[in-house]
Amino acid sequence: MPLSKALALKSIYRLHQESALGDKGFLRFESDPQQPILEIARGLGELFEAENIASVQTLVPKMNADEQDNTYSGNFGLDVFPFHTDLAHWYVPPRYILLRCVNPAEHVATKLIDRRSILDEQMRDLMNRAHFRSRKRLDRKTCLLKILHNNLFRWDSLYITPANKAGIELKNIIDERIQLVKPKEIFLDKCGDCILVDNWRMLHGRGSINNDSMHRKIQRVYFKEVRF
């Protein structure tokens, strides 16, 4: 195949992938299980670098009795993880999340909800008035947070708490609407299965873990930005 044609086809493919991510808020794809995830990640975009956060994190089921209460496993153990966006208590959370299956558990779903399913223009005034704060201070500092600021959406019932009456009202509405929405369920059921999620748009959660799913292992990488 002539080089110019190959480059044109590659450009079309990348535009298709970008469009799929923009339309759905997530992109599912397969990878070679033998290929290091950092090699894949660096080909996708710019990694989110932060102190005390590993470039590649390994997620495995854990009993809550064995974990600290400032982690999801420490609070929920093998039960369902509630819907949230990662690092919502940070002033600027990572933009994208890559999850890759290392050991599949075919009955455990990664669940996704689009913020567009729970927010509407009628809530705009309330969102402008509502303030939240991190449950714990970061670097001995605390700041007020908005649930939606420009294109950045954040949500986490564990790590951020309402800071005023409007925040309490907004939290109750969002909690109620999350219960009413049917989430998209993604099963990473083969080694190398990947999903790239827009963390400023999509809430995600995890299904419960039974005895047959204790071997589940997922790798996670955060991105500042992705490019196609």
LINHU-V242166 format. One record per backbone hydrogen bond with DSSP energy under -1.0 kcal/mol. CO is the residue of the C=O (numbers start at 0). NH is the residue of the N-H. E is the energy in kcal/mol with one decimal. If there is no record, write none. Layout:
{{CO;NH;E} {CO;NH;E}}
This chain:
{{1;5;-2.4} {2;6;-2.6} {3;7;-1.9} {4;8;-2.5} {5;9;-2.2} {6;10;-2.2} {7;11;-2.2} {8;12;-2.4} {9;13;-2.4} {10;14;-2.4} {11;15;-2.2} {12;16;-2.3} {13;17;-2.5} {14;18;-2.4} {15;19;-2.4} {16;20;-2.3} {17;21;-2.4} {18;22;-2.6} {19;23;-2.4} {20;24;-2.1} {24;197;-2.7} {26;195;-3.0} {28;193;-2.9} {31;34;-2.0} {35;39;-1.5} {36;40;-3.1} {37;41;-2.6} {40;43;-1.2} {40;44;-1.8} {43;226;-3.9} {45;223;-2.8} {45;224;-1.5} {49;52;-1.6} {56;219;-2.6} {58;217;-2.4} {62;65;-1.4} {63;66;-1.2} {67;70;-1.2} {70;74;-1.1} {71;75;-3.2} {72;76;-1.8} {75;78;-2.7} {77;208;-3.0} {83;203;-2.8} {84;87;-1.0} {86;89;-1.8} {94;198;-2.2} {95;222;-2.4} {96;196;-3.0} {97;220;-2.1} {98;194;-2.1} {99;218;-3.0} {100;191;-2.5} {102;216;-2.0} {104;107;-2.1} {108;206;-2.3} {109;185;-2.8} {110;204;-2.1} {111;183;-2.7} {112;202;-3.0} {113;116;-2.4} {114;117;-1.5} {114;118;-1.9} {119;122;-1.8} {120;123;-1.6} {122;126;-2.9} {123;127;-2.0} {124;128;-1.6} {125;129;-1.8} {130;162;-3.3} {131;144;-3.3} {132;160;-2.7} {137;140;-1.8} {140;137;-2.0} {144;131;-2.0} {146;153;-2.3} {148;151;-2.7} {151;148;-2.7} {154;84;-3.0} {155;159;-1.5} {158;134;-3.3} {160;132;-2.5} {163;167;-1.9} {164;168;-2.4} {165;169;-2.6} {166;170;-2.6} {167;171;-2.2} {168;172;-1.9} {169;173;-2.7} {170;174;-2.8} {171;175;-1.9} {172;176;-2.5} {173;177;-2.5} {174;178;-1.3} {176;180;-1.2} {183;111;-2.7} {185;109;-3.1} {186;188;-1.7} {189;192;-2.4} {192;100;-2.8} {193;28;-1.8} {194;98;-2.5} {195;26;-2.3} {196;96;-2.2} {196;198;-1.0} {197;200;-1.4} {197;201;-3.0} {199;152;-1.1} {200;114;-1.8} {202;112;-2.3} {203;83;-1.7} {204;110;-2.3} {205;80;-2.1} {209;212;-2.0} {212;215;-1.9} {216;101;-2.8} {216;102;-1.8} {217;58;-3.7} {218;99;-2.4} {219;56;-2.6} {220;97;-2.9} {221;47;-2.0} {222;94;-1.6} {222;95;-1.5} {224;45;-1.7}}
